[in-house]
Amino acid sequence: MIKDIKQGAYGIEGKLYSKIFNTEIDVMIDDDADIEYAQKCVEHFNNMTDKMLDTICRGAKAYCLDFMELAGGDWDEELTIPVNFETPATDMLKCFKPTVFIVEKPADESKIGYQLECSCDWEIEHGMEIDILDDKVVYLSSFNGYSPWRKYDDNDWNYINKI
């Protein structure tokens, strides 16, 4: 449930408590979006299936490993935990956390669509973006402010395509 709802500079703002991440997350809702719709998105997020959470963790691991390879450095001492190919995907939950839950005006109100902006150990500057449409993670990579309603292709930078 979204609490402390108020009009902010960039739309409607509030807070949600994430059961999965055991933390409070800022909420941003486009002025054109319905608060009732946003509440449904929050409920979907807080009741995420184990399969979706596993997909997110595997995508985050692929993103982290690729970033470390591209950076060419030994990043273990900067990460919360050492990450390598043997690291269980669910351990990635220790390396990132959602900071902003974003709901824009839905292209189709019969579907649930939202975006998570996350901080992560390996990409401090750009963080991580997770876009969810219904029960599918459609995008996971550095934060670009995309949209769950965007048409995604097989782009190598979308780490959901690498799992």
Phi and psi in degrees as GROMACS dihedral restraints (atoms count N, CA, C in turn):
[ dihedral_restraints ]
;  ai    aj    ak    al  type     phi  dphi    fc
    3     4     5     6     1   -84.7    20    10
    4     5     6     7     1   132.3    20    10
    6     7     8     9     1  -123.2    20    10
    7     8     9    10     1   169.9    20    10
    9    10    11    12     1    53.4    20    10
   10    11    12    13     1    43.3    20    10
   12    13    14    15     1   -72.2    20    10
   13    14    15    16     1   130.8    20    10
   15    16    17    18     1  -155.4    20    10
   16    17    18    19     1   162.6    20    10
   18    19    20    21     1   -79.1    20    10
   19    20    21    22     1   128.8    20    10
   21    22    23    24     1  -115.9    20    10
   22    23    24    25     1  -176.0    20    10
   24    25    26    27     1   -65.8    20    10
   25    26    27    28     1   -29.8    20    10
   27    28    29    30     1  -117.2    20    10
   28    29    30    31     1    18.7    20    10
   30    31    32    33     1   134.4    20    10
   31    32    33    34     1  -160.4    20    10
   33    34    35    36     1   -83.8    20    10
   34    35    36    37     1   135.8    20    10
   36    37    38    39     1  -121.5    20    10
   37    38    39    40     1   157.1    20    10
   39    40    41    42     1  -171.8    20    10
   40    41    42    43     1  -163.8    20    10
   42    43    44    45     1  -137.1    20    10
   43    44    45    46     1   150.9    20    10
   45    46    47    48     1  -136.0    20    10
   46    47    48    49     1   152.4    20    10
   48    49    50    51     1  -102.1    20    10
   49    50    51    52     1   125.9    20    10
   51    52    53    54     1   -93.7    20    10
   52    53    54    55     1   118.6    20    10
   54    55    56    57     1   -65.9    20    10
   55    56    57    58     1   -41.5    20    10
   57    58    59    60     1   -64.3    20    10
   58    59    60    61     1   -44.9    20    10
   60    61    62    63     1   -98.5    20    10
   61    62    63    64     1    -2.6    20    10
   63    64    65    66     1    51.6    20    10
   64    65    66    67     1    49.1    20    10
   66    67    68    69     1  -153.7    20    10
   67    68    69    70     1   161.0    20    10
   69    70    71    72     1   -89.1    20    10
   70    71    72    73     1   139.7    20    10
   72    73    74    75     1  -127.1    20    10
   73    74    75    76     1   138.2    20    10
   75    76    77    78     1   -68.0    20    10
   76    77    78    79     1   145.9    20    10
   78    79    80    81     1  -118.9    20    10
   79    80    81    82     1   134.7    20    10
   81    82    83    84     1  -125.1    20    10
   82    83    84    85     1   125.4    20    10
   84    85    86    87     1  -122.5    20    10
   85    86    87    88     1   126.9    20    10
   87    88    89    90     1   -55.1    20    10
   88    89    90    91     1   145.1    20    10
   90    91    92    93     1   -56.7    20    10
   91    92    93    94     1   -30.8    20    10
   93    94    95    96     1   -81.3    20    10
   94    95    96    97     1    -8.5    20    10
   96    97    98    99     1   -89.7    20    10
   97    98    99   100     1   152.9    20    10
   99   100   101   102     1   -89.2    20    10
  100   101   102   103     1   134.2    20    10
  102   103   104   105     1   -63.0    20    10
  103   104   105   106     1   -37.1    20    10
  105   106   107   108     1   -60.8    20    10
  106   107   108   109     1   -41.0    20    10
  108   109   110   111     1   -63.1    20    10
  109   110   111   112     1   -43.8    20    10
  111   112   113   114     1   -61.0    20    10
  112   113   114   115     1   -38.6    20    10
  114   115   116   117     1   -61.5    20    10
  115   116   117   118     1   -39.6    20    10
  117   118   119   120     1   -62.9    20    10
  118   119   120   121     1   -38.6    20    10
  120   121   122   123     1   -64.0    20    10
  121   122   123   124     1   -42.7    20    10
  123   124   125   126     1   -63.4    20    10
  124   125   126   127     1   -42.4    20    10
  126   127   128   129     1   -61.8    20    10
  127   128   129   130     1   -41.6    20    10
  129   130   131   132     1   -60.3    20    10
  130   131   132   133     1   -46.3    20    10
  132   133   134   135     1   -60.9    20    10
  133   134   135   136     1   -46.5    20    10
  135   136   137   138     1   -72.6    20    10
  136   137   138   139     1   -12.1    20    10
  138   139   140   141     1  -117.9    20    10
  139   140   141   142     1    29.6    20    10
  141   142   143   144     1   -56.1    20    10
  142   143   144   145     1   139.5    20    10
  144   145   146   147     1   -71.4    20    10
  145   146   147   148     1   156.7    20    10
  147   148   149   150     1   -59.6    20    10
  148   149   150   151     1   -34.8    20    10
  150   151   152   153     1   -63.6    20    10
  151   152   153   154     1   -43.8    20    10
  153   154   155   156     1   -65.3    20    10
  154   155   156   157     1   -42.1    20    10
  156   157   158   159     1   -63.7    20    10
  157   158   159   160     1   -40.0    20    10
  159   160   161   162     1   -62.9    20    10
  160   161   162   163     1   -40.6    20    10
  162   163   164   165     1   -61.5    20    10
  163   164   165   166     1   -44.1    20    10
  165   166   167   168     1   -61.3    20    10
  166   167   168   169     1   -45.5    20    10
  168   169   170   171     1   -63.9    20    10
  169   170   171   172     1   -41.7    20    10
  171   172   173   174     1   -68.0    20    10
  172   173   174   175     1   -38.1    20    10
  174   175   176   177     1   -65.6    20    10
  175   176   177   178     1   -41.5    20    10
  177   178   179   180     1   -63.3    20    10
  178   179   180   181     1   -39.3    20    10
  180   181   182   183     1   -64.3    20    10
  181   182   183   184     1   -45.1    20    10
  183   184   185   186     1   -60.7    20    10
  184   185   186   187     1   -42.2    20    10
  186   187   188   189     1   -62.5    20    10
  187   188   189   190     1   -47.6    20    10
  189   190   191   192     1   -60.8    20    10
  190   191   192   193     1   -49.6    20    10
  192   193   194   195     1   -62.5    20    10
  193   194   195   196     1   -41.2    20    10
  195   196   197   198     1   -65.8    20    10
  196   197   198   199     1   -42.8    20    10
  198   199   200   201     1   -61.7    20    10
  199   200   201   202     1   -44.2    20    10
  201   202   203   204     1   -64.1    20    10
  202   203   204   205     1   -39.0    20    10
  204   205   206   207     1   -65.9    20    10
  205   206   207   208     1   -44.1    20    10
  207   208   209   210     1   -65.9    20    10
  208   209   210   211     1   -35.9    20    10
  210   211   212   213     1   -73.3    20    10
  211   212   213   214     1   -25.1    20    10
  213   214   215   216     1    69.9    20    10
  214   215   216   217     1    17.0    20    10
  216   217   218   219     1  -116.9    20    10
  217   218   219   220     1   171.1    20    10
  219   220   221   222     1   -91.4    20    10
  220   221   222   223     1   106.3    20    10
  222   223   224   225     1   -97.9    20    10
  223   224   225   226     1    -1.7    20    10
  225   226   227   228     1   -54.1    20    10
  226   227   228   229     1   -40.5    20    10
  228   229   230   231     1   -71.3    20    10
  229   230   231   232     1   -15.9    20    10
  231   232   233   234     1   -95.8    20    10
  232   233   234   235     1   -15.1    20    10
  234   235   236   237     1   -89.1    20    10
  235   236   237   238     1   153.0    20    10
  237   238   239   240     1   -60.4    20    10
  238   239   240   241     1   -38.8    20    10
  240   241   242   243     1  -133.6    20    10
  241   242   243   244     1   154.9    20    10
  243   244   245   246     1   -66.1    20    10
  244   245   246   247     1   134.4    20    10
  246   247   248   249     1  -119.1    20    10
  247   248   249   250     1   125.1    20    10
  249   250   251   252     1  -147.4    20    10
  250   251   252   253     1  -174.2    20    10
  252   253   254   255     1   -62.8    20    10
  253   254   255   256     1   -24.4    20    10
  255   256   257   258     1   -86.6    20    10
  256   257   258   259     1   -11.5    20    10
  258   259   260   261     1   -61.2    20    10
  259   260   261   262     1   125.9    20    10
  261   262   263   264     1   -59.7    20    10
  262   263   264   265     1   136.4    20    10
  264   265   266   267     1   -56.0    20    10
  265   266   267   268     1   -39.1    20    10
  267   268   269   270     1   -65.4    20    10
  268   269   270   271     1   -20.1    20    10
  270   271   272   273     1   -65.6    20    10
  271   272   273   274     1   -18.1    20    10
  273   274   275   276     1   -63.9    20    10
  274   275   276   277     1   -20.2    20    10
  276   277   278   279     1   -60.1    20    10
  277   278   279   280     1   -19.3    20    10
  279   280   281   282     1   -81.6    20    10
  280   281   282   283     1   -13.5    20    10
  282   283   284   285     1  -106.3    20    10
  283   284   285   286     1    -5.9    20    10
  285   286   287   288     1  -147.4    20    10
  286   287   288   289     1   158.2    20    10
  288   289   290   291     1  -151.3    20    10
  289   290   291   292     1   140.4    20    10
  291   292   293   294     1   -66.5    20    10
  292   293   294   295     1   137.6    20    10
  294   295   296   297     1  -115.8    20    10
  295   296   297   298     1   -29.4    20    10
  297   298   299   300     1  -138.5    20    10
  298   299   300   301     1   133.0    20    10
  300   301   302   303     1  -106.5    20    10
  301   302   303   304     1   119.8    20    10
  303   304   305   306     1  -116.2    20    10
  304   305   306   307     1   130.0    20    10
  306   307   308   309     1  -124.5    20    10
  307   308   309   310     1   122.8    20    10
  309   310   311   312     1  -108.1    20    10
  310   311   312   313     1   172.0    20    10
  312   313   314   315     1   -58.7    20    10
  313   314   315   316     1   124.5    20    10
  315   316   317   318     1   -71.7    20    10
  316   317   318   319     1   142.3    20    10
  318   319   320   321     1   -72.9    20    10
  319   320   321   322     1   -24.9    20    10
  321   322   323   324     1  -147.3    20    10
  322   323   324   325     1   107.2    20    10
  324   325   326   327     1   -68.0    20    10
  325   326   327   328     1    -8.6    20    10
  327   328   329   330     1   -82.6    20    10
  328   329   330   331     1    -7.0    20    10
  330   331   332   333     1  -114.8    20    10
  331   332   333   334     1   152.2    20    10
  333   334   335   336     1   -96.2    20    10
  334   335   336   337     1   126.6    20    10
  336   337   338   339     1  -141.4    20    10
  337   338   339   340     1   128.5    20    10
  339   340   341   342     1  -154.2    20    10
  340   341   342   343     1   169.6    20    10
  342   343   344   345     1  -132.2    20    10
  343   344   345   346     1   143.7    20    10
  345   346   347   348     1  -117.1    20    10
  346   347   348   349     1   128.2    20    10
  348   349   350   351     1   -97.6    20    10
  349   350   351   352     1   128.7    20    10
  351   352   353   354     1  -126.4    20    10
  352   353   354   355     1   148.5    20    10
  354   355   356   357     1   -89.7    20    10
  355   356   357   358     1   149.0    20    10
  357   358   359   360     1  -146.6    20    10
  358   359   360   361     1   152.7    20    10
  360   361   362   363     1   -62.5    20    10
  361   362   363   364     1   -36.5    20    10
  363   364   365   366     1   -88.7    20    10
  364   365   366   367     1   -22.9    20    10
  366   367   368   369     1  -131.1    20    10
  367   368   369   370     1    76.7    20    10
  369   370   371   372     1   -64.9    20    10
  370   371   372   373     1   -37.0    20    10
  372   373   374   375     1   -70.8    20    10
  373   374   375   376     1   -47.0    20    10
  375   376   377   378     1  -105.3    20    10
  376   377   378   379     1   -13.1    20    10
  378   379   380   381     1    63.5    20    10
  379   380   381   382     1  -149.3    20    10
  381   382   383   384     1  -141.2    20    10
  382   383   384   385     1   143.3    20    10
  384   385   386   387     1  -117.8    20    10
  385   386   387   388     1   135.9    20    10
  387   388   389   390     1  -126.7    20    10
  388   389   390   391     1   120.2    20    10
  390   391   392   393     1  -109.7    20    10
  391   392   393   394     1   129.6    20    10
  393   394   395   396     1  -122.9    20    10
  394   395   396   397     1   131.0    20    10
  396   397   398   399     1  -127.0    20    10
  397   398   399   400     1   114.8    20    10
  399   400   401   402     1    55.0    20    10
  400   401   402   403     1  -125.5    20    10
  402   403   404   405     1  -102.6    20    10
  403   404   405   406     1    31.4    20    10
  405   406   407   408     1  -131.0    20    10
  406   407   408   409     1   133.3    20    10
  408   409   410   411     1   -82.0    20    10
  409   410   411   412     1   115.2    20    10
  411   412   413   414     1   -98.8    20    10
  412   413   414   415     1   -17.0    20    10
  414   415   416   417     1  -154.3    20    10
  415   416   417   418     1   137.5    20    10
  417   418   419   420     1  -151.0    20    10
  418   419   420   421     1   116.5    20    10
  420   421   422   423     1  -171.9    20    10
  421   422   423   424     1  -160.4    20    10
  423   424   425   426     1   -65.0    20    10
  424   425   426   427     1   155.0    20    10
  426   427   428   429     1   -70.7    20    10
  427   428   429   430     1   121.9    20    10
  429   430   431   432     1  -125.1    20    10
  430   431   432   433     1    -2.2    20    10
  432   433   434   435     1    69.5    20    10
  433   434   435   436     1    33.8    20    10
  435   436   437   438     1   -71.9    20    10
  436   437   438   439     1  -149.4    20    10
  438   439   440   441     1  -153.6    20    10
  439   440   441   442     1   145.1    20    10
  441   442   443   444     1   -65.4    20    10
  442   443   444   445     1   -17.9    20    10
  444   445   446   447     1   -89.3    20    10
  445   446   447   448     1    -5.2    20    10
  447   448   449   450     1   -70.1    20    10
  448   449   450   451     1   151.6    20    10
  450   451   452   453     1   -84.6    20    10
  451   452   453   454     1   117.4    20    10
  453   454   455   456     1  -100.6    20    10
  454   455   456   457     1   147.2    20    10
  456   457   458   459     1  -116.2    20    10
  457   458   459   460     1  -159.7    20    10
  459   460   461   462     1   -88.7    20    10
  460   461   462   463     1    26.3    20    10
  462   463   464   465     1   -52.4    20    10
  463   464   465   466     1   133.6    20    10
  465   466   467   468     1   -63.8    20    10
  466   467   468   469     1   -21.4    20    10
  468   469   470   471     1   -82.6    20    10
  469   470   471   472     1    -7.0    20    10
  471   472   473   474     1   -94.1    20    10
  472   473   474   475     1   104.1    20    10
  474   475   476   477     1   -70.4    20    10
  475   476   477   478     1   -10.1    20    10
  477   478   479   480     1   -65.2    20    10
  478   479   480   481     1   -28.4    20    10
  480   481   482   483     1   -75.5    20    10
  481   482   483   484     1    -7.7    20    10
  483   484   485   486     1  -106.3    20    10
  484   485   486   487     1     8.2    20    10
